[in-house]
């Protein structure tokens, strides 16, 4: 049997193997007897190679994107620290071309229409209205999506 095919099949069956090894899904211990009794489907060797190599290439692609994601998160973190003024400062370290001058300091309550309804208050940003509640939902959804990826 092709090793990558067996590996991919066992990874797919991780939860099942945990239940077999412990009986209750907690951390148990696989032993030679348990592993020997696991039934694995066996297509032809050539098909095993195709399936195993295909799934391994997807694993490699996922790993590549995971590294890109980590680098992008680090880049964003660096920009966040440079594109917003630090405590006590009125200008950020990094600005887009054409923007100068100190940033105004305002309390969120001063720029909102009303906090009467809690997080469902409306902010005014020049001519655009931003619903704080919807903004928080979007932020939480984006963070959840990143965790899923």
Phi, psi and omega in degrees: 000150182277126187303319182292325177297314180297314180303310182297321179295317181290325176297317179300329185257024185308309182297320178300316180294325176297319179294319180296319186286330184241337182088337182230008178085354176282179180291113179246201180225125174278141176231176184302319182294314180299312181297320181296331182272355179290129180269127181240130177295145186230088171286183178300158181301319180298321179290324176300316180298314180301311182295311182299313181293321178299310181293326176295322179293326175293320176301318179296320178295318177298315179299319178299312181292328177296317177296318178297319179298314180297319178294321180293321176297318179296319178298315179297317179300318178296316179294321178302318181288335181262338186263359173236138181300144176283167181307127179087349179263159179243357177225140178285162178291325184239134179229155171286151180303138177093356179248128181219174175092164181285149175277144175284151176253121180226148174277143181303322179297333180281338182255004179260155177290318183192140172253014182305326182256028176067231183291350180272024178282160181250131175265148173251126177232095186058248182258358182261144173256135178238122177278117184301317181300313180296322178298315178297320178298316178298319180295316180294319179297317180295318179296319178296319179297317179298320180294325178292324181288000000 
